[in-house]
Amino acid sequence: MGWHVGIVTRQLRNNVKWFTNVPWIRPNGRQPVRFGWMCVLGVSLLANLMCELIAADWPTYRMDAARSGYTSEPLPNQMCQRWVFRAPHAPAPAWPSSERMRFDVVFEPIIVGKLVIFGSSADDKVYALDSQTGSVQWTFFSDGPIRFAPAAWHDRLFVASDDGWLYALTLADGHLLWKHRTGPNDRKMLGNDRVISHWPARGGPVVLGDTVYYAAGIWPSDGVAIAALSAETGKPVWINTTAGGIEMPQPHGGAVAKSGVAPQGYCVADASRLFVPTGRAVPAAFDRADGHFLYYQLQTNQQRGGSFATIVGSFLYNDGCLFDPETGLLSARVGLGTLAVTPKGIVRAEGASLAEYHWVDLQRPDRKGKLIKTRALQSDRLISCPKDVLALIVTGSDAICGEDGSVCAIDYSRQRNRWWSHDVEGRALALAYADGKLIVSTDRGVIHCFADDPKPVSPTVDSPNDGLAAGKPETAPWSRAAVAILEKTKSGEGYCVDWGCGRGELALELARRSKLRIIAVDSDAKNVAAARDLLDKAGLYGNRVSVHLADLEQADYPSRFANLVVSARSLTSPLTAKT
């Protein structure tokens, strides 16, 4: 975002210089006062440039590295629904029943230039939509569910996946620039009914300066890595591989044991620290310069913690509490509920109410009775809402609230009224705003776009078919092979591996005729791309069938997890299938 604002600032400065140097409108010019209409033009020009100046991107989850959920760009006076995009599948969260780990219950969108971009946990794909029309501009497949919003930097995106990799993609067309993995090898496991890396990337990426940070690994005993990479080249700045094996006090009974950080949520960065949420516990802190472990106050904070964290002034917010970022110790309780950070304080929702807090300077006695200065948040406004607020961001002086079946705008700082609302399909759980466009994402996998445009475009509907008619007609040999395999093995459910899947025809026919979850593997990148395209068009990719690019001689899959193993390659010779 910084480089974009810098360019616009220079443009504004140059235009102001040009305007004041036009001879017949200069304050000291020779001409009489004949510039009334030019002043209007000049004011209009400056106003437009100022609007361009503040119309920055929404380049990452909740806008910035602090996860503030705030932009100074104001909403237009009226908003109409411009388009609707329906993803082929609803989100498939990793922890569907957990109230603490909610980082992937919705497809989190970002806005960069004229693109709206999100990753899917259902079909392992990054989608880039035209922000004007909602049409798909490009897509990119990873080898596992994508549970976090991409993070944009200059001309590229960073995408973390359950396949263990962080991908760097071009913004223009989704071309792969480089990828990085912190896991020691290609070992895989079963997770959420999918085959994923033994070290999935569950610390969502954050970019600050020219460095991108992410974390991988979910079991401390099996290894966890926190990585800082050059955003340009992908080369490591530092990698902390000891975060999962720290001998530390445990929450129960004062015990000390060797455990460590288990990433579950979006990473957060400030000037000197990187914070890694751990889901069921408080975040851990690392030195942003060299990756040195700073603290993880597991025992002290007992059962506190959650997957969402943000920087609030000079504090770290997590699970309704403000923590001292220097020590990780509890400083104050604010209360649960989604919030956004503003220049003056915070706006926080709890149930069907919205409160504005501002910073106040207080004095309180320390342990020795000496008065010390401190800052605290004080609530001074309370606004009733007709529904529970499920998601919240702030745009200028308005709070945008996501609700069950609707989204609304509340002028929280002046009139305190709900001045705009619109129905949406599902629970509005993710919000983003930039370039005059409000993007609302729901738990049904539906993306709505609202803008100041009286002529909305036709909604974009991207729905899969029933899986019985693929993007190209079925061929008899693959159909007969699938029928023969299923009849011979009696394997209608469970897991199936197609080892050497070719272009995916056998996997498609098996999926059509059974309830098998199929993992198709091939070493040829062109075959993998063709198979993904075939299965994606059939509406079966991700939720029923996934295709991996791997060396068939070295790929490390879980031992004996499959109910059925087949090979499309074997159809060039006598058919073989084994259970």
ABEGO torsion letter per residue (X at the ends): XAAAAAAAAAAAAAAAAAAAABAAABAABABBBAAAAAAAAAAAAAAAAAAAAABBBBABBGGBAAGAGBBABBBBABBBBABBBBBABBBBBABAABAABAAAABBBBBBBEABBBBBBAAAGBBBBBBAAAGBBABBBBBABBBABBBBBBEABBBBBBAAGBBBBBBAAAGBBABBBBABABABBBBBGGBBBBABBBABBBBBBEABBBBBBEABAAAEBBBBBBBAAAGBBABBBAAAABBBBBBABGGBBBBBEBBBBEBBBBBAABBBBBAGABBBBBBBAAAGBBABBBAAAAEABEBABBBBBEABBBBGGBBBBAAAGBBABBAEBEBBBBBAAEBBBBBEABBBBBBBBBBBBBBAAGBBBBBBBBBBABBBBBABBBABBBBBEABBBBBBBGBBBBBBAABAGBBABBBBBBEBBABBBBBGGBBBBBBAAGBBBBBBBBABBBBBBBBBBBAGABBABBBBAAAAAAAAAAAAAAGBABEBBBBBGAEAGAAAAAAAAABABBBBBBBABAAAAAAAAAAAAAAGABGAABBBBBBBAAABBBBBGABABBBBAAAAABBBBBBX
